[in-house]
Amino acid sequence: MVDSSSDLMTKYGSECVCPKCPSFTICAKMRWQSIFCLAGKSPTDCIRVERGCLCPECPVASALGKDKQYYCMYNV
């Protein structure tokens, strides 16, 4: 059985490091955006400047088999 996106968001939400990332913005926080490795790029372009990336050390990205950076800015 494949988990839906909302199931995965619930499952991994507490482990997400996006809000601690140097590139994360107040705009993204106010719009409750996170888990970009699952959800994809910020739909409102709240994150536009590369200020550092925690994706490589994120347990969620690792659990999902993701190995890229800046999921918040690019659909990789």
N, C-alpha and C positions, 0 to 999 in steps of 0.2 A: 504494500500500500504506500502511495506517495503522499507525503504531507502537503497540504495547501500552504500558500504563502503566509496566510494569517496564523496557521498552526505553527509554522516555523518562527514567525515573529514572536509568538507567545513563548515558544520553547527557548529561544535564544536571547530574548529581550534583555534579561538581567545580566547576560555575559557580554553584551555589546560594549566595545570601547570607543565607539564613535563620539559620544559626548565628551570624552577626555582628550580627543585628538587636537593637536595644535591648529588644524585647518577647520575644525568645527566652529560654527558661528552662532551668535545670538539669534539670527534669523532662523537657522535650522532648529535651534532649541525651541523657539516660540511656535514653530510649526510641527513639533513632535517628530522630527525626522531623525532616523537612525537606521542601523543595520543596512547600510548601503551595499554591502557585498551580496545581500539578498534582494533588496528592493531596487537597486540600481541608482543611477545618478540622481542628485537632488532635483526633484521635479520643479522646484521654484528657482533654481540657480542660486540658492542661498550661499553655496560654497563655491567661490570663484578663484581663490588664491591658494596655491600650494604652500602651506606653512609647516609641513611635516605630516607624516602619515604613520598611523599605528596599525594599519591593516596587516602587515607581515607578522605582527605578534598577537593578533586578535584571535581568541579561541573560537569565535563564531566563524570567521573566514576559514580558519584551519578545519573546523568540523564540516564545513560545506565544500572543502576541497579547493578553495580559492587561493591563488598565489600571486595576485597582482596588487597594485597599490592605487590609491585615490579612486575607489569605487564611488565616492561622493561626487566626483567631478566628471568622471568619464564612464561610459557604458562599456566596461571591459569584462 
